[in-house]
């Protein structure tokens, strides 16, 4: 039996591939997002406006998920692990929410190929 862990671009394990017999294809067990990132009550704690340089980034609840809106842009966010969401259809783009010691969300970090951009939550 052969086992192989695969990782995402952030170095996190995202799947386990298992070959039980040489004549059969590998079975892939994909790591599932954290359950709370699909919980509407928890997602509501992330909703709000965030100052991102000269722009305002808006996080809104749409259906069962979150949407990031920037001037001229709209991105559906896909749950990951911890407080990280990836932008649907954009490889290498993600949003990580930042929380204080009490667990209150105080900002977010937008990661893209050009760099990491920090935003502060508006009161």
Secondary structure, 3 states (H helix, E strand, C coil): CEEEEEECCCCCEEEEEEECCCCCCCEEEECCCCHHHHCHHHHHCCCEEEEECCEEEEEEEECCEEEEEECCEEEEEEECCCCEEEECCCCCCEEEEEECCCCCEEEEEEEECCEEEEEEECC
